[in-house]
């Protein structure tokens, strides 16, 4: 066992003495990740599906407007809960928000 550890230690020491090894094992992968991230990293857009059940109201409209105002977020309106769930499951929307009927009244009354 001691011989195997000694061989391993010698290999580590030899590896660390070569500056090129240190560059290509540690620095180069990080630089490559930063370069590719800078080239292809922008433009991420989150799609949020929104379903307003019932007539909605001013508070429901304010909630939808607040989601629309988020950076890099696109709001897509849906007519039914099954279509919203289907869109999220198929990847057409990253998430879904269902605003139930009576949302405004529940907030005004202090409900949840």
N, C-alpha and C positions, 0 to 999 in steps of 0.2 A: 504494500500500500504506500509506503514511504517513497518507493521508486516512482510510482505513478504520479504522486504529488510533486516530486522533484522535477519530473519531466514536464508536467503542466506548468509549474512555476517558471522554468527556463523558457518555455514557449511564450508565456505572458511577458516576461522581461524582454525577450527578443522583439516581440510584437510592439511593445511600448517604446522601444528605442527608435523605431522607424517612424519619422514624422509623417511620411506618406500614408502609413497604415492608420495613424490617428485621424488624419484628414478624411480619408475615404470611408472610414468606419463611423466616425462621429459627426464631423462637420459637413461633409458632402450630402448625406441624406437630409439633414436639416435644411441646408441651402436649397436642395431640390424641392422639398416640401414647401418652403416659402415661395420659391419661384412659381411652382405650379399653382399654389393657392392664389398668388397675385394675378396670374394669368386667367384662371378659370373660376375663381372664388366669388366674383361679384354676381349680381343679378338674381339672387335667390328671392323668390316671390312666394309668400304663403297664401294659399287660397283657403278662405274660410266660408263654408256654406252656412247660410242663415235662413231659418224658417220662422216667420212670425205667424203664430196661430191666432185666428180671430181677427178682429179689426185693428189690433195694435193700439197705438196711442202715442202721445208725445214722449213719454219716457222710453218706450220701446224704440221709437225713432232715434232718440238720443243715444241709446245703447248701440244701435246699428251704426250710427254716425261715428261713434267713438271707435268702434272696431275698424271702420273704413279709414279713419285718420291715422291708424297705426302705420309706421314705416314698413315698406315692403310687404303690404298686406292687401289682397284683393278679396272683396266680398262678392259672393255669388248667391243670389236669392233662389230659394227652392220653394215649390208649392206644397209638398207633402213630406212627412217624416220618412216614409220608406224611400223616396227618391234621394233625400239627404243622406240617409244611412248608406244607400247604394253608392252614392258618389264618394263618400269617405272610404268605403270598403274597396272600391275600384281605383282609388288614388286620384280621382278627379278633384278632390278637395282634401286638404290636409287636416281639417277639423270641421266640426259642425256646432252650431249654436241654435238651440230651439228656444224661442221666446214664447212661453205659454199664453193662452188667452187669459185675460184678467191680470196680466203682469203689472200694468199701471195701477190698477186698484189695489193689488196686493202690496205694492211698494208704498202707496199713499197711506194704507192702513197699518203699515209696519210689519206686514207678514213676510214670510220667506218665499 
